[in-house]
Amino acid sequence: MMNPEDLENWVTKLQDRIDSLETRISKLEEKKTRFKKPTICEIRAYAGEIDFEIDAATFFNHYESNGWMVGRGNRMKDWQASVRVWKKMKDSYAK
């Protein structure tokens, strides 16, 4: 059986660990939901990965001028998905 002082120390350590884990979870959730706009180099590199010739500056400037919004006023969540959509549109126009 633990004496009261040992029990108090154990509870304090446990609470510190819980606080630390809650902080980490909060940071991970924030990262998951916060959009980070890409650089032109990142756009160019991703387009190369999916074998798509794109003018990365045009893509960047298009969304920069729209405040990184898509559709009817929705904030962009995944710029890579938008690059894939541009690729699909280009492929469909080529047919």
Secondary structure by P-SEA (a helix, b strand, c coil): cccaaaaaaaaaaaaaaaaaaaaaaaaaaaaacbbbbbcaaaaaaaaaaaccccaaaaaaaaaaaaccccccccccccaaaaaaaaaaaaaaaac
